[in-house]
């Protein structure tokens, strides 16, 4: 099991524990098994307290983070205000306001980064970055679309229309992803000199 799988399984367990506590409390409430006669029944109070804790402290921030991460991803993928409104079944103005709020939150919140799998970035050489990874520059989190490595040691890391220029060994902060990559090699002529170049794109 790799690190990503272990993290995902741990997250799934946390969500399962939270939902189990909430469902248990609702089942007790609907069945009439909770003592709601001000008797301060220990079992009743414990069931309610556990569910409230799991809902407000464990589940709610994760759901909000997931919502923010998916809204940011919607726009990063080229989605429109109208499409977001349709997906969320809200007015277009409401969707736009939510989208603007999320995109203006820089850097993303802790729980948005949790949802996007960005809580554990690594530092590595620029030439080791690959497409699909998340490049972190200051407060900006950007998805890498292409990496070009020249035999001169120059590296170009493209994030959409933005290209970052680095030397081969420059230290980069990024979040590795499990994305298939296609590698192309060739020769590019720059001025009077030919240079070997390796291009990494999504497969």
Secondary structure, DSSP 8 states (H G I E B T S, - for coil): --HHHHHHHHHHHHHHHHHHHHHHHHHHHHHT-S--SS---HHHHHHHHHHHHIIIIIIHHHHHHHHHHHHHHHHHTT--HHHHHHHHTS-HHHHHHHHHHHHTSSS--HHHHHHTT-SS-EEEEGGG--TTSEEEETTEEEE--EEEEETTSEEEEEETTEEEEEETT-EEEEE-----EEEEEEEEEETTEEEEEEEEEE-
